[in-house]
Amino acid sequence: MRLMTAVFAATSGLALATATGATAYTVTPVADPANPTFTNLLGINNALTIGGFSGSPVSQGFTLTLPNSFTPQNFPSSTSSMVTGINNNGSTTGIYVDAGGTTHGYTDIGGTFTTVDQGGTVFNQSLGINDSNVTVGYSSATDPAGATGQTAYSQSGGVFTNINALLPSNVNSQAVGINDLGSIVGFFMPTATTSLGFLDVGGMITKLDPFGSSFTQALGINNAGEIVGFYTDGGGVQHGYLDIGGVFTTFDPAGSLSTTINGVNNLGDFVGFFTDPNDNVVGFVATTGVPEPSTWAMMLLGFAGLGFAAYRRGHRELATATA
């Protein structure tokens, strides 16, 4: 458990926020024009290409090149898809639902789609990918809806490694992010109502519990070991967090009722989504650089007429969204 903490609020709408250590972020809301009330941003690479999805309960995956170039990405013949991770080669990983209603993991490497399912299971979600195309996720051998029996794994070349076996006793676990050093983050649930993050470095597990929360999830990690995720405070409000050098920092876009930070690149830029008072779901990007004035204008065009929105259907609800 890491004890150093800090708190700041992020401003939204193409504005700047300053984090502890004088890091300034430009925070930009993102809404997919195809589904402008429900957009999740889940992964970001060093080129600022982003993976995510829009729509619920039927989801459509996409990659996004800023400021507003959306490219649909859906597993062939699927009824619902999500892009959950993207690496620096442009390869992606994600989730799809087939015509029979079964949920699978997948990769898209160089334009080749491959199902990523652990043998002997009935439900799979692939949630993160590094530059060596190693993926992380979870499966259930017993529950076709994926709500119970969740078991965290990593996967390389079709070989699955059971991460859950390294974790304390739990009812569910998911591996969500992996960096190029092979360090993995995710979460496990000691009970049906509690959740703790974890960091797996070479099989050594560290619990991640910002601010002593009883419900927290670690969702992304970069090559510097910076970690992002969310936690729920004592009043039941969900906040995003950054873990930089062992210092936990709360990060909430202005107007957010509930925040999730899901992915971080090696430059320290991160993506996520939050909920506004109208219960809209809109993603956000927090970058360490300041766009040129022409880029600001292009971004603004994409959000005209839409209040700062986002949602929090945190990572726990990906299973129901795709089932």
C-alpha positions as a LaTeX table, in Angstrom:
\begin{tabular}{lrrr}
\hline
Residue & $x$ (\AA) & $y$ (\AA) & $z$ (\AA) \\
\hline
Met1 & 0.00 & 0.00 & 0.00 \\
Arg2 & 1.32 & 3.44 & $-0.92$ \\
Leu3 & 0.64 & 6.22 & 1.56 \\
Met4 & 1.63 & 9.52 & $-0.07$ \\
Thr5 & $-1.41$ & 11.35 & $-1.42$ \\
Ala6 & $-2.38$ & 14.60 & $-3.08$ \\
Val7 & $-5.62$ & 16.00 & $-4.46$ \\
Phe8 & $-6.51$ & 18.33 & $-7.32$ \\
Ala9 & $-9.46$ & 18.98 & $-9.58$ \\
Ala10 & $-9.11$ & 19.04 & $-13.34$ \\
Thr11 & $-10.86$ & 21.61 & $-15.45$ \\
Ser12 & $-12.60$ & 20.49 & $-18.61$ \\
Gly13 & $-13.46$ & 22.00 & $-21.94$ \\
Leu14 & $-10.04$ & 22.56 & $-23.49$ \\
Ala15 & $-8.56$ & 24.07 & $-20.37$ \\
Leu16 & $-5.50$ & 23.46 & $-18.24$ \\
Ala17 & $-5.16$ & 21.68 & $-14.92$ \\
Thr18 & $-1.98$ & 21.60 & $-12.86$ \\
Ala19 & $-1.07$ & 18.46 & $-10.97$ \\
Thr20 & 1.25 & 17.98 & $-8.05$ \\
Gly21 & 4.83 & 18.46 & $-9.24$ \\
Ala22 & 3.75 & 21.30 & $-11.57$ \\
Thr23 & 2.54 & 19.00 & $-14.36$ \\
Ala24 & $-0.05$ & 20.87 & $-16.43$ \\
Tyr25 & $-2.68$ & 18.91 & $-18.35$ \\
Thr26 & $-4.91$ & 20.00 & $-21.19$ \\
Val27 & $-8.25$ & 18.26 & $-20.56$ \\
Thr28 & $-10.45$ & 17.71 & $-23.61$ \\
Pro29 & $-13.92$ & 16.08 & $-23.67$ \\
Val30 & $-14.54$ & 13.60 & $-26.49$ \\
Ala31 & $-17.88$ & 12.43 & $-27.86$ \\
Asp32 & $-18.25$ & 10.02 & $-30.76$ \\
Pro33 & $-20.66$ & 11.71 & $-33.20$ \\
Ala34 & $-22.20$ & 8.30 & $-33.89$ \\
Asn35 & $-23.27$ & 7.97 & $-30.24$ \\
Pro36 & $-22.75$ & 11.40 & $-28.65$ \\
Thr37 & $-24.27$ & 10.56 & $-25.25$ \\
Phe38 & $-22.12$ & 7.50 & $-24.46$ \\
Thr39 & $-18.38$ & 7.43 & $-25.20$ \\
Asn40 & $-15.66$ & 5.59 & $-23.28$ \\
Leu41 & $-11.94$ & 6.16 & $-23.94$ \\
Leu42 & $-9.92$ & 3.20 & $-22.67$ \\
Gly43 & $-6.38$ & 3.24 & $-24.12$ \\
Ile44 & $-3.88$ & 5.73 & $-25.55$ \\
Asn45 & $-0.48$ & 5.31 & $-27.23$ \\
Asn46 & 2.46 & 7.68 & $-27.57$ \\
Ala47 & 1.16 & 9.00 & $-30.91$ \\
Leu48 & $-2.06$ & 10.03 & $-29.10$ \\
Thr49 & $-4.10$ & 7.44 & $-30.97$ \\
Ile50 & $-6.92$ & 6.34 & $-28.66$ \\
Gly51 & $-9.01$ & 3.19 & $-28.41$ \\
Gly52 & $-12.54$ & 3.10 & $-27.08$ \\
Phe53 & $-16.19$ & 2.49 & $-27.83$ \\
Ser54 & $-19.52$ & 4.24 & $-27.92$ \\
Gly55 & $-23.12$ & 3.16 & $-27.45$ \\
Ser56 & $-24.81$ & 1.04 & $-24.80$ \\
Pro57 & $-25.96$ & $-1.70$ & $-24.52$ \\
Val58 & $-24.88$ & $-2.31$ & $-28.13$ \\
Ser59 & $-21.33$ & $-0.99$ & $-28.40$ \\
Gln60 & $-19.27$ & $-0.01$ & $-31.42$ \\
Gly61 & $-15.49$ & 0.10 & $-31.14$ \\
Phe62 & $-13.26$ & 2.77 & $-32.63$ \\
Thr63 & $-9.80$ & 4.23 & $-32.75$ \\
Leu64 & $-9.51$ & 8.01 & $-32.55$ \\
Thr65 & $-6.82$ & 10.25 & $-33.97$ \\
Leu66 & $-7.08$ & 13.64 & $-32.32$ \\
Pro67 & $-8.72$ & 15.98 & $-32.67$ \\
Asn68 & $-11.79$ & 14.27 & $-34.15$ \\
Ser69 & $-10.97$ & 11.48 & $-36.64$ \\
Phe70 & $-12.91$ & 8.38 & $-35.56$ \\
Thr71 & $-12.22$ & 5.07 & $-37.33$ \\
Pro72 & $-14.71$ & 2.26 & $-36.56$ \\
Gln73 & $-13.15$ & $-1.00$ & $-35.40$ \\
Asn74 & $-15.46$ & $-3.94$ & $-34.88$ \\
Phe75 & $-14.61$ & $-7.62$ & $-34.87$ \\
Pro76 & $-15.94$ & $-9.18$ & $-38.12$ \\
Ser77 & $-19.55$ & $-10.42$ & $-37.86$ \\
Ser78 & $-19.82$ & $-9.29$ & $-34.23$ \\
Thr79 & $-22.98$ & $-7.78$ & $-32.79$ \\
Ser80 & $-21.10$ & $-5.54$ & $-30.34$ \\
Ser81 & $-17.43$ & $-4.53$ & $-30.03$ \\
Met82 & $-15.11$ & $-2.48$ & $-27.83$ \\
Val83 & $-11.48$ & $-1.42$ & $-28.32$ \\
Thr84 & $-9.97$ & $-1.63$ & $-24.86$ \\
Gly85 & $-6.23$ & $-1.16$ & $-25.48$ \\
Ile86 & $-3.81$ & 0.11 & $-28.13$ \\
Asn87 & $-0.02$ & $-0.17$ & $-28.32$ \\
Asn88 & 2.65 & 1.98 & $-29.96$ \\
Asn89 & 2.57 & $-0.17$ & $-33.12$ \\
Gly90 & $-1.11$ & 0.59 & $-33.58$ \\
Ser91 & $-2.17$ & $-2.94$ & $-32.64$ \\
Thr92 & $-5.30$ & $-3.15$ & $-30.53$ \\
Thr93 & $-7.08$ & $-5.51$ & $-28.20$ \\
Gly94 & $-10.70$ & $-5.60$ & $-27.21$ \\
Ile95 & $-13.98$ & $-7.37$ & $-26.68$ \\
Tyr96 & $-16.71$ & $-8.58$ & $-29.00$ \\
Val97 & $-20.02$ & $-10.39$ & $-28.75$ \\
Asp98 & $-20.85$ & $-12.98$ & $-31.41$ \\
Ala99 & $-24.23$ & $-13.70$ & $-32.99$ \\
Gly100 & $-24.92$ & $-16.32$ & $-30.32$ \\
Gly101 & $-24.41$ & $-13.83$ & $-27.49$ \\
Thr102 & $-21.02$ & $-15.13$ & $-26.30$ \\
Thr103 & $-18.42$ & $-12.56$ & $-25.22$ \\
His104 & $-14.84$ & $-12.97$ & $-26.46$ \\
Gly105 & $-11.51$ & $-11.19$ & $-26.32$ \\
Tyr106 & $-9.66$ & $-10.28$ & $-29.49$ \\
Thr107 & $-6.57$ & $-8.68$ & $-30.97$ \\
Asp108 & $-6.15$ & $-6.74$ & $-34.21$ \\
Ile109 & $-2.47$ & $-6.97$ & $-35.13$ \\
Gly110 & $-1.53$ & $-5.50$ & $-38.49$ \\
Gly111 & $-5.13$ & $-5.75$ & $-39.66$ \\
Thr112 & $-5.52$ & $-9.41$ & $-38.68$ \\
Phe113 & $-8.30$ & $-10.06$ & $-36.17$ \\
Thr114 & $-7.79$ & $-13.00$ & $-33.80$ \\
Thr115 & $-10.09$ & $-14.27$ & $-31.06$ \\
Val116 & $-8.33$ & $-14.45$ & $-27.68$ \\
Asp117 & $-10.21$ & $-16.92$ & $-25.46$ \\
Gln118 & $-8.77$ & $-19.06$ & $-22.70$ \\
Gly119 & $-9.48$ & $-22.75$ & $-23.15$ \\
Gly120 & $-12.28$ & $-24.25$ & $-21.08$ \\
Thr121 & $-14.01$ & $-20.92$ & $-20.47$ \\
Val122 & $-17.39$ & $-19.48$ & $-21.44$ \\
Phe123 & $-16.67$ & $-15.74$ & $-21.18$ \\
Asn124 & $-13.57$ & $-13.68$ & $-22.03$ \\
Gln125 & $-12.53$ & $-10.03$ & $-22.11$ \\
Ser126 & $-9.12$ & $-8.82$ & $-23.33$ \\
Leu127 & $-8.36$ & $-5.46$ & $-21.72$ \\
Gly128 & $-4.76$ & $-4.36$ & $-22.36$ \\
Ile129 & $-1.85$ & $-4.87$ & $-24.78$ \\
Asn130 & 1.85 & $-3.92$ & $-24.76$ \\
Asp131 & 4.28 & $-3.36$ & $-27.63$ \\
Ser132 & 5.19 & $-7.08$ & $-27.68$ \\
Asn133 & 1.49 & $-7.90$ & $-28.22$ \\
Val134 & 1.19 & $-9.50$ & $-24.79$ \\
Thr135 & $-2.38$ & $-9.05$ & $-23.63$ \\
Val136 & $-4.11$ & $-9.10$ & $-20.26$ \\
Gly137 & $-7.71$ & $-9.70$ & $-19.32$ \\
Tyr138 & $-9.92$ & $-12.19$ & $-17.56$ \\
Ser139 & $-12.18$ & $-15.15$ & $-18.18$ \\
Ser140 & $-14.92$ & $-17.08$ & $-16.49$ \\
Ala141 & $-15.21$ & $-20.84$ & $-16.77$ \\
Thr142 & $-18.65$ & $-20.97$ & $-15.18$ \\
Asp143 & $-20.68$ & $-17.84$ & $-15.95$ \\
Pro144 & $-21.66$ & $-17.04$ & $-19.57$ \\
Ala145 & $-22.60$ & $-13.51$ & $-18.42$ \\
Gly146 & $-19.14$ & $-12.99$ & $-16.94$ \\
Ala147 & $-20.35$ & $-11.54$ & $-13.65$ \\
Thr148 & $-18.90$ & $-14.29$ & $-11.45$ \\
Gly149 & $-15.89$ & $-16.58$ & $-11.53$ \\
Gln150 & $-13.67$ & $-13.88$ & $-13.07$ \\
Thr151 & $-10.03$ & $-14.99$ & $-13.27$ \\
Ala152 & $-7.23$ & $-12.58$ & $-14.24$ \\
Tyr153 & $-4.72$ & $-13.72$ & $-16.86$ \\
Ser154 & $-1.99$ & $-12.62$ & $-19.23$ \\
Gln155 & $-1.62$ & $-14.08$ & $-22.73$ \\
Ser156 & 1.25 & $-14.31$ & $-25.19$ \\
Gly157 & 1.17 & $-16.29$ & $-28.41$ \\
Gly158 & $-1.89$ & $-18.20$ & $-27.29$ \\
Val159 & $-0.32$ & $-19.22$ & $-23.97$ \\
Phe160 & $-2.28$ & $-18.05$ & $-20.92$ \\
Thr161 & $-0.77$ & $-17.35$ & $-17.50$ \\
Asn162 & $-3.02$ & $-17.41$ & $-14.43$ \\
Ile163 & $-2.47$ & $-14.16$ & $-12.52$ \\
Asn164 & $-5.31$ & $-14.88$ & $-10.13$ \\
Ala165 & $-3.21$ & $-17.63$ & $-8.56$ \\
Leu166 & $-0.80$ & $-14.95$ & $-7.29$ \\
Leu167 & $-3.52$ & $-12.84$ & $-5.66$ \\
Pro168 & $-5.09$ & $-13.04$ & $-2.21$ \\
Ser169 & $-8.33$ & $-14.96$ & $-1.92$ \\
Asn170 & $-11.05$ & $-13.30$ & $-3.97$ \\
Val171 & $-14.40$ & $-13.78$ & $-5.69$ \\
Asn172 & $-13.37$ & $-12.00$ & $-8.93$ \\
Ser173 & $-10.17$ & $-10.63$ & $-10.48$ \\
Gln174 & $-9.24$ & $-8.82$ & $-13.69$ \\
Ala175 & $-5.89$ & $-7.88$ & $-15.24$ \\
Val176 & $-6.39$ & $-4.62$ & $-17.11$ \\
Gly177 & $-3.11$ & $-2.94$ & $-18.07$ \\
Ile178 & 0.41 & $-4.08$ & $-19.02$ \\
Asn179 & 3.55 & $-2.14$ & $-19.90$ \\
Asp180 & 6.54 & $-3.10$ & $-22.05$ \\
Leu181 & 8.45 & $-4.36$ & $-19.00$ \\
Gly182 & 5.69 & $-6.88$ & $-18.33$ \\
Ser183 & 4.38 & $-5.12$ & $-15.21$ \\
Ile184 & 0.63 & $-5.68$ & $-14.89$ \\
Val185 & $-2.11$ & $-3.82$ & $-13.04$ \\
Gly186 & $-5.66$ & $-4.81$ & $-12.30$ \\
Phe187 & $-7.93$ & $-5.49$ & $-9.37$ \\
Phe188 & $-9.36$ & $-8.26$ & $-7.24$ \\
Met189 & $-12.52$ & $-8.39$ & $-5.16$ \\
Pro190 & $-12.10$ & $-9.92$ & $-1.68$ \\
Thr191 & $-15.90$ & $-9.83$ & $-1.37$ \\
Ala192 & $-18.79$ & $-9.02$ & $-3.69$ \\
Thr193 & $-18.81$ & $-5.41$ & $-2.46$ \\
Thr194 & $-15.09$ & $-4.59$ & $-2.04$ \\
Ser195 & $-12.27$ & $-4.20$ & $-4.55$ \\
Leu196 & $-8.52$ & $-3.56$ & $-4.34$ \\
Gly197 & $-6.04$ & $-2.73$ & $-7.07$ \\
Phe198 & $-2.87$ & $-4.72$ & $-7.62$ \\
Leu199 & 0.51 & $-4.34$ & $-9.27$ \\
Asp200 & 2.24 & $-7.49$ & $-10.52$ \\
Val201 & 5.97 & $-7.08$ & $-11.14$ \\
Gly202 & 7.56 & $-10.38$ & $-12.06$ \\
Gly203 & 5.08 & $-12.30$ & $-9.92$ \\
Met204 & 5.48 & $-10.02$ & $-6.90$ \\
Ile205 & 2.09 & $-8.55$ & $-5.97$ \\
Thr206 & 1.62 & $-5.11$ & $-4.40$ \\
Lys207 & $-1.84$ & $-4.00$ & $-3.28$ \\
Leu208 & $-2.93$ & $-0.57$ & $-4.50$ \\
Asp209 & $-5.41$ & 1.14 & $-2.19$ \\
Pro210 & $-5.43$ & 4.94 & $-2.65$ \\
Phe211 & $-6.84$ & 6.89 & 0.27 \\
Gly212 & $-7.84$ & 3.70 & 2.12 \\
Ser213 & $-10.79$ & 3.11 & $-0.20$ \\
Ser214 & $-12.81$ & $-0.09$ & 0.11 \\
Phe215 & $-13.51$ & $-0.04$ & $-3.63$ \\
Thr216 & $-10.69$ & 0.82 & $-6.03$ \\
Gln217 & $-9.35$ & $-0.50$ & $-9.34$ \\
Ala218 & $-5.97$ & $-0.03$ & $-11.05$ \\
Leu219 & $-6.60$ & 0.13 & $-14.81$ \\
Gly220 & $-3.50$ & 1.35 & $-16.67$ \\
Ile221 & 0.31 & 1.48 & $-16.35$ \\
Asn222 & 3.06 & 2.99 & $-18.51$ \\
Asn223 & 6.77 & 2.19 & $-18.85$ \\
Ala224 & 7.66 & 4.65 & $-16.07$ \\
Gly225 & 5.43 & 2.71 & $-13.68$ \\
Glu226 & 2.81 & 5.46 & $-13.53$ \\
Ile227 & $-0.59$ & 3.96 & $-12.73$ \\
Val228 & $-4.13$ & 5.21 & $-13.28$ \\
Gly229 & $-7.49$ & 4.03 & $-12.05$ \\
Phe230 & $-10.35$ & 5.02 & $-9.80$ \\
Tyr231 & $-11.44$ & 4.81 & $-6.17$ \\
Thr232 & $-14.69$ & 5.36 & $-4.27$ \\
Asp233 & $-14.60$ & 7.70 & $-1.27$ \\
Gly234 & $-16.41$ & 7.29 & 2.05 \\
Gly235 & $-19.45$ & 9.08 & 0.67 \\
Gly236 & $-19.77$ & 6.67 & $-2.24$ \\
Val237 & $-18.44$ & 9.10 & $-4.88$ \\
Gln238 & $-16.08$ & 7.70 & $-7.49$ \\
His239 & $-12.89$ & 9.62 & $-8.40$ \\
Gly240 & $-10.10$ & 9.06 & $-10.86$ \\
Tyr241 & $-6.57$ & 8.78 & $-9.56$ \\
Leu242 & $-2.96$ & 8.98 & $-10.72$ \\
Asp243 & $-0.11$ & 7.14 & $-8.99$ \\
Ile244 & 3.13 & 8.86 & $-9.98$ \\
Gly245 & 6.22 & 7.75 & $-8.11$ \\
Gly246 & 4.11 & 6.36 & $-5.28$ \\
Val247 & 2.14 & 9.60 & $-4.82$ \\
Phe248 & $-1.62$ & 9.15 & $-5.26$ \\
Thr249 & $-3.45$ & 12.13 & $-6.74$ \\
Thr250 & $-7.18$ & 12.52 & $-7.20$ \\
Phe251 & $-8.15$ & 13.73 & $-10.68$ \\
Asp252 & $-11.74$ & 14.72 & $-11.48$ \\
Pro253 & $-12.77$ & 16.76 & $-14.53$ \\
Ala254 & $-14.87$ & 19.78 & $-13.59$ \\
Gly255 & $-18.55$ & 18.90 & $-13.39$ \\
Ser256 & $-17.90$ & 15.18 & $-13.00$ \\
Leu257 & $-20.20$ & 13.19 & $-10.77$ \\
Ser258 & $-18.08$ & 10.06 & $-11.19$ \\
Thr259 & $-14.70$ & 9.60 & $-12.87$ \\
Thr260 & $-12.72$ & 6.68 & $-14.31$ \\
Ile261 & $-9.16$ & 6.99 & $-15.68$ \\
Asn262 & $-8.47$ & 3.92 & $-17.79$ \\
Gly263 & $-5.25$ & 4.29 & $-19.82$ \\
Val264 & $-1.92$ & 6.13 & $-19.74$ \\
Asn265 & 0.87 & 6.39 & $-22.31$ \\
Asn266 & 4.63 & 6.74 & $-21.82$ \\
Leu267 & 4.41 & 10.53 & $-22.07$ \\
Gly268 & 2.06 & 10.71 & $-19.09$ \\
Asp269 & $-1.05$ & 11.52 & $-21.16$ \\
Phe270 & $-4.15$ & 9.66 & $-20.04$ \\
Val271 & $-7.73$ & 8.91 & $-21.03$ \\
Gly272 & $-10.96$ & 8.00 & $-19.31$ \\
Phe273 & $-14.60$ & 9.01 & $-18.95$ \\
Phe274 & $-16.90$ & 10.71 & $-16.46$ \\
Thr275 & $-20.57$ & 11.30 & $-15.68$ \\
Asp276 & $-22.29$ & 14.69 & $-15.92$ \\
Pro277 & $-25.51$ & 15.70 & $-14.14$ \\
Asn278 & $-27.52$ & 14.65 & $-17.22$ \\
Asp279 & $-26.12$ & 11.11 & $-17.04$ \\
Asn280 & $-24.36$ & 11.41 & $-20.40$ \\
Val281 & $-21.25$ & 9.39 & $-21.11$ \\
Val282 & $-18.37$ & 11.31 & $-22.69$ \\
Gly283 & $-14.70$ & 10.44 & $-22.73$ \\
Phe284 & $-11.84$ & 12.78 & $-21.90$ \\
Val285 & $-8.18$ & 13.10 & $-22.84$ \\
Ala286 & $-5.63$ & 14.73 & $-20.53$ \\
Thr287 & $-2.41$ & 15.67 & $-22.33$ \\
Thr288 & 0.75 & 17.32 & $-21.10$ \\
Gly289 & 1.17 & 19.50 & $-24.23$ \\
Val290 & $-0.81$ & 22.56 & $-25.28$ \\
Pro291 & $-2.47$ & 22.32 & $-28.74$ \\
Glu292 & $-2.05$ & 24.99 & $-31.39$ \\
Pro293 & $-4.97$ & 27.47 & $-31.71$ \\
Ser294 & $-6.16$ & 25.78 & $-34.91$ \\
Thr295 & $-6.34$ & 22.44 & $-33.08$ \\
Trp296 & $-8.38$ & 24.01 & $-30.27$ \\
Ala297 & $-10.88$ & 25.23 & $-32.86$ \\
Met298 & $-11.19$ & 21.83 & $-34.54$ \\
Met299 & $-11.76$ & 20.16 & $-31.19$ \\
Leu300 & $-14.41$ & 22.66 & $-30.22$ \\
Leu301 & $-16.36$ & 21.95 & $-33.40$ \\
Gly302 & $-16.74$ & 18.35 & $-32.31$ \\
Phe303 & $-18.34$ & 19.29 & $-28.99$ \\
Ala304 & $-20.63$ & 22.17 & $-29.98$ \\
Gly305 & $-24.07$ & 21.70 & $-28.49$ \\
Leu306 & $-22.97$ & 18.97 & $-26.07$ \\
Gly307 & $-22.60$ & 19.73 & $-22.39$ \\
Phe308 & $-19.49$ & 18.42 & $-20.70$ \\
Ala309 & $-20.55$ & 14.89 & $-20.31$ \\
Ala310 & $-19.32$ & 11.59 & $-19.43$ \\
Tyr311 & $-20.35$ & 8.77 & $-17.43$ \\
Arg312 & $-19.06$ & 6.37 & $-15.05$ \\
Arg313 & $-20.02$ & 2.89 & $-15.76$ \\
Gly314 & $-16.75$ & 1.76 & $-14.41$ \\
His315 & $-14.79$ & $-1.19$ & $-15.41$ \\
Arg316 & $-17.10$ & $-3.44$ & $-13.41$ \\
Glu317 & $-19.87$ & $-2.86$ & $-15.95$ \\
Leu318 & $-17.98$ & $-3.82$ & $-19.08$ \\
Ala319 & $-19.19$ & $-7.37$ & $-18.52$ \\
Thr320 & $-22.87$ & $-6.43$ & $-18.52$ \\
Ala321 & $-22.42$ & $-4.00$ & $-21.39$ \\
Thr322 & $-21.15$ & $-6.74$ & $-23.65$ \\
Ala323 & $-23.01$ & $-9.77$ & $-22.38$ \\
\hline
\end{tabular}
